[in-house]
Amino acid sequence: MNLRFIDDKSTQLVLFDMDGVVAEFVSGEESLIQKEVPNVYLNKRPLKSVISIAEKLHEKENVTVGILSSCEFFSQIKEKKEWLA
């Protein structure tokens, strides 16, 4: 494996996963997600400690911060975007 370390002058990209990192993931909710139950994502509790870290990184000049996630259904994309707004 060829690893390249980023020097201090380069722009760095830091990505945070949404489910279980930025938003609480409750054990057992997989069945609700697979059944496409509405509002599963809209009712998630934000994990403020991680959000605080993301905000501090975002303030740095050479850091770009993003959120990544996956969805099983298109309706869940809308919910996740609304939650992040």
C-alpha positions as CSV (number, residue, x, y, z in Angstrom):
1,M,0.0,0.0,0.0
2,N,1.3,3.4,-1.0
3,L,0.3,6.1,1.6
4,R,0.8,9.7,1.0
5,F,0.7,12.1,3.9
6,I,-0.8,15.5,3.5
7,D,1.5,18.4,4.4
8,D,0.3,21.4,6.3
9,K,-0.2,23.5,3.2
10,S,-2.5,21.2,1.4
11,T,-6.3,21.4,1.7
12,Q,-7.5,18.4,3.7
13,L,-10.9,16.7,3.4
14,V,-12.4,15.3,6.5
15,L,-15.6,13.3,6.1
16,F,-18.0,12.3,8.9
17,D,-20.4,9.4,8.6
18,M,-24.0,10.4,9.5
19,D,-25.4,7.3,11.0
20,G,-23.9,6.6,14.4
21,V,-21.3,9.4,14.2
22,V,-23.1,12.7,13.6
23,A,-26.6,11.3,14.3
24,E,-27.5,8.7,16.9
25,F,-28.0,5.2,15.7
26,V,-30.3,3.1,17.9
27,S,-29.9,-0.6,18.0
28,G,-32.8,-2.4,16.3
29,E,-33.9,0.5,14.0
30,E,-32.5,-1.4,11.0
31,S,-35.9,-3.1,10.6
32,L,-37.6,0.3,10.5
33,I,-35.2,1.5,7.9
34,Q,-35.6,-1.7,5.7
35,K,-39.4,-1.3,5.9
36,E,-39.1,2.4,4.8
37,V,-40.9,3.6,7.9
38,P,-41.2,7.5,7.6
39,N,-39.3,9.9,9.8
40,V,-36.8,7.4,11.1
41,Y,-34.0,9.9,10.2
42,L,-35.9,13.1,11.1
43,N,-36.2,11.9,14.7
44,K,-32.5,11.1,15.3
45,R,-30.7,12.8,18.1
46,P,-27.7,14.9,17.0
47,L,-24.4,13.8,18.6
48,K,-23.2,17.3,19.6
49,S,-19.7,16.4,20.6
50,V,-18.9,15.2,17.1
51,I,-20.8,18.1,15.5
52,S,-18.6,20.5,17.6
53,I,-15.4,18.8,16.3
54,A,-16.7,19.1,12.8
55,E,-17.5,22.8,13.3
56,K,-14.0,23.5,14.7
57,L,-12.4,21.7,11.8
58,H,-14.6,23.7,9.3
59,E,-13.2,26.9,10.8
60,K,-9.7,26.0,9.7
61,E,-8.5,27.5,6.5
62,N,-7.1,24.4,4.9
63,V,-9.8,21.9,5.9
64,T,-13.0,21.0,4.0
65,V,-15.6,19.1,6.1
66,G,-18.3,16.9,4.7
67,I,-21.0,14.4,5.8
68,L,-21.4,11.1,4.0
69,S,-24.1,8.5,4.3
70,S,-26.0,5.8,2.4
71,C,-29.7,5.1,2.0
72,E,-31.8,2.2,0.9
73,F,-34.6,4.3,-0.4
74,F,-34.9,7.6,-2.2
75,S,-37.3,8.9,0.5
76,Q,-34.5,8.5,3.1
77,I,-32.3,10.8,1.1
78,K,-34.8,13.6,1.5
79,E,-35.1,12.9,5.2
80,K,-31.4,12.9,5.8
81,K,-30.9,16.2,3.8
82,E,-33.7,17.7,5.9
83,W,-32.1,16.5,9.1
84,L,-28.7,18.0,8.1
85,A,-30.3,21.3,7.3
